[in-house]
């Protein structure tokens, strides 16, 4: 009588197969993650290109780019009570958000700190806008870092508005509200006894293809909350150069080139204002994306040639400065 024998895996063979599968998954997972990040980065590029197109269309309509914001009191603003509309609000019609713009009716007659008290307008202000978000960033839909005044002067009453990851370029150094700025985004109202002004194509003396216009800012990096940005506006009109205010003012909507790309220091004047909250950063490995004045988007390495502070004497600083008159070089 013959005995039939069933074929099957031995325990050793099964363990070998499991080990091989584990190795294959370990090799495949990073590739999948890289592919997903590449797709997110491409989507982020498209968002920034849409911003560039909107800014150019705004320029075609009004003869200049939008300013940082408007509605300030001459020679000062109240960081505890007042809030002003930003350049992000001004370009809503150019970003197919005309209906939202009409509801907000900025400055006709409400300022931002008044608009947040209107339920209909607040609903618009708290509606996330996908085009303003980098898909790689995991920050909240509403910005709890830079809350907006409601006019009462009570901090607990401040409102969280839609988060943005894109900020305008104000300066190659610290964010500055005075006439010493050298970026494309400037105060649109007389905030320091200077003048009311905006920047047009003719003012970008180094050429639009050599000048950064908008950059990324992450919500958080390595456990440090940088705060990203707010689409619609900011409190008061303080800056970093004159006031070292990292909680209010222009930092909410624009950035400066003094910190290196992806800096996470938050030590204020103690580290010579090399504070990541006022700079540019992203969750893309190794750098951040920038929209240039010509509408193109470029990835800038965090290792780009950069001398912090002082004169415009490095590639990164020259990229932020619209009129330094120096060759930009490769980056």
C-alpha positions, 0 to 999 in steps of 0.5 A: 500500500502506497502512502500519499504525501502532501506537498507544502512549505516547511517552516523555514521556507515560510520564514524565508518567503516572509523575509523576502516580502518584508525586504521588497516592501522596505525597498518599495515604500520609500519609492512610493513615498518619493513618488507621492511627494513628487506629485505633491510638489508638482501640485504645489508648483501649479498653485504657485503658477496660478498665483503668478498668473493672478498677480500678473492679471492684477498688474495688467488691470491696475498698472502695479502689483498689489501692496502688502495691505491697506487701511492703516492709520498714518504713522501707526496701527493698533496691533491689539484692535485693528486688522487690514486686508492683504494682497491675497484678498485683492487678487481674489477676483483674478483667482476665480473667487470673484463671488467671495470678493464681492461678499467681503467687499474689502474696505467698502466699508468694512476693514478686516477687524470689522468684517470678522464680526459679520457672520456671512463674511466670516464664513468666507474668511474661514473657508479654506482655499486649496490654491493657497495651500501646499499639499505637502504641508499638514498645517490646520485649515484655519490659522491658530498661530496668527489670529485676527483682531475683531476690534475689541482689543480682547485677545480671546476674541481673535478669529482664526482665518484660512491658512495659507502657505504662500507669502510675498517677498518683502525684503532681502533682509528683515521684513520692513515697513519703511522705504528701505525694503527691496522686495516686490511687496511693500506697504500700500499705505503711509505707515511710517511717514514715507509715502503711499506706494506700490511696485510695478514691472518698471520697478523690478530693475534686475528683471522679473526672471531674476527676482523672487515674488512669492515663496513658501512658508511651512506651518511646522518643521521639526516640531517648531511651529512657524505659523505659515500665513493667512490668506486675507490679512493681518493685525496692525502694521508692525514689522521685524526691522523696526519692531521685532514683532513676530506675532502681528503685522506684516509677517502674517502675509510676507517674508524676508530673506534674512533667515536661511531657507528652512530655518527653524530658529525662533529666537528673535533679536537674540539670534540677529533676527535670523528667525524662521517665522519671518523666512521661507520654508516648506515640507519639500525635502531640501528647500522651498519653491519660489514664484519669480516675477516672470511667473515661473516657479523654481525650487530653491535649495536650502544650501543656496549661497547665502550670507545672512544680514548686511549688504546684498552679497549672496545669491539668495539675497540677490534673488530677494532684491529687485534692484541690487544691480548684481548678476544673480548667478546660478542656483 
